[in-house]
Amino acid sequence: MKFSVAIIARDEQRHIGGCLASVAGLADEVIVLLDERSRDGTAALAEAAGAIVHRAPWRGFSAQRNRALALCRHPWVLFLDADERVTPELAAEIRALLATPVPCAGYWIPRYNFFFGKALRGGGWYPDPQLRLLRRDAARYDEARLVHELVTLGGEAGTLHGHIEHLNIERLGELWAKQSGYALAEARTLYATGRRARWRNFLGAPARELWRRYIALGGWRDGLLGLLLCATLAWFELVKFILLAGMGRR
């Protein structure tokens, strides 16, 4: 059965080549939906690798994924980010799956998250299942969520065993910038749904996140790196509610 790979991206020339190389010969088409604000060489590199490049205004992660679904021509779509790679084991598993009648409407795929070159074991970063292989006519993303998008699937979801590799963070400044963006998007999502900051959120939310990541989800297993990452995510829980409080005052 024919299928598409869809990638949404902005200024990803550092990563796009490796991502496309990992799916070379796997998909019947590769769609790269590029944020029209992109200014680097992502489009040229993608086209040179045989991908079909489209540009669109940025309307949020969920809306971009829905747009990418509409651009794909084949019944099945594998979503990737530019900083992700399909392992050979996953590629072989997808080929075998789509060569037979497929019983599910989508498939969860486990993901390795690499921070500063190290694959993490705890903190919720593994196995980090992602619902990424989707039957196109059965999938729709909730556009009310501006970040950490969720797909609604019209059918059962199965699980694959091969992995995606995610080159999550390679530099400290990148970690700070990414979490700052997430905190703002999450605050906007909360505000749009009527949520307002309470004083207890400023202490309770970061404390719960640190406990959840470092203790309950085993972030301690990754040593000092695990502590740094769990503490960073706890800090940005505080930032999120500070931003939410500011929105409420305006």
N, C-alpha and C positions, 0 to 999 in steps of 0.2 A: 504494500500500500504506500502510495506516495505521501511524503510529508515535508513540512517546511521548518526551518529554524528562523526564529524572530529575535532580533537584538535591538533594544532601545539604547541610545547612546548620546553622549555629548562630550566632545573634546577627549576622545579615548584613543588617540593614535598610539599611546604607549602600550595599550592592551589589545586593540582590535585584531592585530595580526595573529597573535597566539590563539585568540578565541576562534577565529575563522579557520586556522590551521587544524584545530581540534575536531572540526566537523567537516573537513574536506572529504568529499566522497561519500558522506553519510546522508545528507539531505538532498531532496530534489530541487530545492531553492533555498536561498538564504536571504532574508529581508533584514536590512538595517534601517530602522526608523530613527533618523537623526534629528535631535533638537535643532531648530533653525538658528539658534544662537551659537551653535558650534563654529569655532573659528580655526581649528587646527587641521591636520591632514587626515582625519578619520575617514572622510568620504572617499578620497582618492585611494587610500589603502584598501578600503572595503571593496571598491569597484575593481581594483587590480586583482583582488582575490576571487572575483566572480560573483560577489554579492550584488543584490539590487538595492540601491540606496534611495530612500524617500526622505524628504524634509517636512517637518510639521512644527507649528507653534507648540511650546511646552504648556500642557494643561494638567500636569500631575502624572505620577507613575501609573495609576490605574487607567486614566484616560489614554495615555500613550500605549499601554498594552492592548486596550480595546481597539485602538486605531491599527496597531500592528496585526491583530487578529483579522481585521477586515481586509488588510492588504495581502494576506497570505492566500494562496490559491488552492492549497491541498487540504485534505480532511484532517490531518493531524499536524500539530504545531508544538515544537520544543522551544520554550523561551530560555534565553541565556542573557546574562549581562556581559558587557565587554571584558570584564575582569574575571570571567569564569571560563573553565575549560571542561570539555567532555573527556572523560578517561576512555581508553580503548575498551575497557570492560563494559562501560555503559553503552558505548557505540555498538558493540556486538550484541548487547542485550536488546537494544532498540530495534536493530535490524531483524533479529529473530522474532521479536514481538509483532512487528508490523508485517511480517511474512505470513501470519496466521490470522484467522478471525479474532478480533480484539474484543474481549468481554467487558471492558470498563470504558468509562468516558474520560478518564484521566489517570495519571500515575504520579505518585510521590517518588522523589529521587533524593537519596541522602547526599549531604554536601560536606566536604572538608573545607573548613575556614582556615586560611593561612594569615597569620599576623606576624609581620616582620620576618617572614620566611618560615615560620613554624606552624605546623598544623595543630590546632588546639584539640584537647580531649574533653574539657569540662566547660562550665559556665554557660551551657546552653548552646555552644557553638558546634557540638557534634552529638548526634548525627544530623541535626538541623535539617529535617526533611522539607523539601520544596515541591509543591504541586506545579510541575513545569511542563510535563508532556500532556497535552490536552487535545481532545477532539474539538475541532474549531467550532462546530455548530452547537456544542454543549457547554461552552465556557463564556463567562462574562465577569469582568472585574467591577467591583463596587467603587464607583467614582467619587463617593463621598469621603473615602479614605485617601488622604494626600500622600501617605507614606506607609510602608509595610503593607502593601496592597493585598487584598484577599480576592480570590476567584470563587464565584458561585458555579458549581458544576451540576449539570443536568444528568446525573447518573452516578454510578458507583465509582470509587477511586481505588486503584490497586497500588502496589508498591514494587519498585524496582530495586535491584541490589547494587548495580554499578553506581559510581559516584560522579558528581560534579565537583570540580576543584575551584574554590573561590579565593582569589588573591585579594583578600579583604582589605588589609592595610599594610603598606610597605614603609610609610614614613609617619612620624609622630604628628606633624602638621596636618597630614591627611586624616588621621583619626579625629583630631579636634574639629576640622572643617566638616567632616561627614556627620559627626554627632551634633554639631551646632545646627546643621540643616535639618536633621531629623527632629531635634527638639522644637524648632520653630514650626515645622509641618505638623507635628503631633499636637502642639498647643493650638494651632489653627483648627485642626480637626475637632479637638475637644470643645473649643469655643463655638464652632458651627453647630455642634450637637447640644448646646445649652449648658455645658459644664463650666463651672466657675471655680477658681482657686479658693481653697480654705486654708486657714493658718496651719492646720495639722498636716497639710500636704507638704509643706516646706521641710518638715523633719521626717514625717512618716514615709513619704514616697521614696526618697533616697535611701533611707535605712532598710526598707523592704527590698529594694532593688539590690543593694549590696548583699543582704542575707540570701536572697533568692539566687543570685548569680554565683556568689563565692562559696556558700555553704550548701544550699539545697541542690544546686546544679553542678557542684563539684569544681568550681573555678580554681580552688586551691590545688588541683591536680597539675595545673600548668605553672606552678611556682610563682616567681615574682612577676612574670608577664601576666599570669592569670589575675593576680592581685591588682596590677595596674589597670587592666581592662575592666574588671568588675568595679573598681573605684571610679573609673572614668564614666561608666554608664550610670552609676549611682549619682555622680555629680550632675550629669545632664538630665536626670529626673528632676533635680532641684531647678535647673535652668528652665526646663519645660514649664514648671508651675510659676516661676517668676514671670516668664513671657505671658502665660495665661492670665496672671493677675494684671499685667499691664494692659492686655486687651480689654479686660473687664473695666478698668478705670477709664479707658477711652470711650 
